[in-house]
Amino acid sequence: MKRPYNFSAGPSMLPEPVLERIRAELTDYRGLGCSVMELNHRSDAFDAILHALEARIRRLLKVPESHAVLFCPGGGRMQFSMVPMNLLGAGVSATYVVTGTWSKGAANEAMRFARVHVAYHGNGTKLPEEEMLDLPEDASYVYYCDNETVHGIEFPEPPRVPSRVPLVSDMSSNFMSRPVDVSRFGLIWAGTQKNFGIAGLSVVIVRKDLLGLASPEVPTMLNYDVYARTGNLPNTPPVFQIYVAGLMAEWIEAEGGLDVMNARSIERSSMVYEALDACPAMYLTKVDPKTRSRMNVTFRLRDESLTDVFVREAEEAGLINLAGHRTVGGIRASLYNAMPIEGAAELASFIRTFALRHAV
Ligand code: PMP
């Protein structure tokens, strides 16, 4: 049976070869007589999974020795708290660049216990020009979201910040989709449920000299240094999430690495944006074309009463989960690493034919 193309923003599509590997290894992981879910996390077999995952992340992203790779449970929002709890000690206040839902959520969480300076407050359609950013030199860190999943807006390049201030990036929805110069960052974090596996795990890449800044009141399990010092085994980790991220890393390497992921993401998203731009009487795109996301294509039907019709007819055509985020409505097509080029081509073609069929 042909599976539909799933445009969900996360949890989202996994590559079929990864799903097949999970199925093949599910009841008996490599002759051990049990599944990965039943493996002791201190066994040699799990140790090999954990180390292979870290090694692959280091190879794919060329992570320098100056940075540690950590695996934290709790999903993305947990990082909204962990970042300030761990990094505030590096300065006097935290600077946030707010470009959409997720950077705003992170800034709000930090305000619970930090002095927060908002350097830019956008409405989800535009990114700040360099000179618009007001970045104090004595900040503990500058935080931004590399790709805003709800609005579909992506930084083409990370913002430039004063050299002594660590740059912190939420890359949850574009992690492992293009090469990144990790040395520019104090910390990169990403929930894995979009481009790199399933929900419940975040990968954190942090400069080692920023570890150990948390105050003594920070709970043990929210302290990055504890993960680093225990070799990512401060307790029983989410073993299945780590295993699936490992399979994703292996698949990305086998496909040719991050340059290939990037080229595919540009090809997929360009096809869909071109279709939308070709039918301006039907569709409205709000994001500045220079900062359109390669991952989440967002648009609206000019006649809002056609939004549900679009979603329903797309579903009938085997293109599922296209409704926009519940807070903004409209349509959102998420095109992560696992989305085949053919899926984007079918969506682009559907966008054009829908416009013809429903033209007034
Ligand atoms: N940051 C970004 C960019 C996201 O897209 C999301 C989830 N869609 C989150 C943070 C929050 O992640 P979680 O639901 O795992 O807490």
Boltz pocket constraint, residues with backbone or C-beta under 6 A from the ligand:
constraints:
  - pocket:
      binder: B
      contacts: [[A, 9], [A, 10], [A, 74], [A, 75], [A, 76], [A, 77], [A, 78], [A, 102], [A, 145], [A, 147], [A, 148], [A, 149], [A, 150], [A, 170], [A, 171], [A, 172], [A, 173], [A, 191], [A, 199], [A, 200]]
      max_distance: 6.0
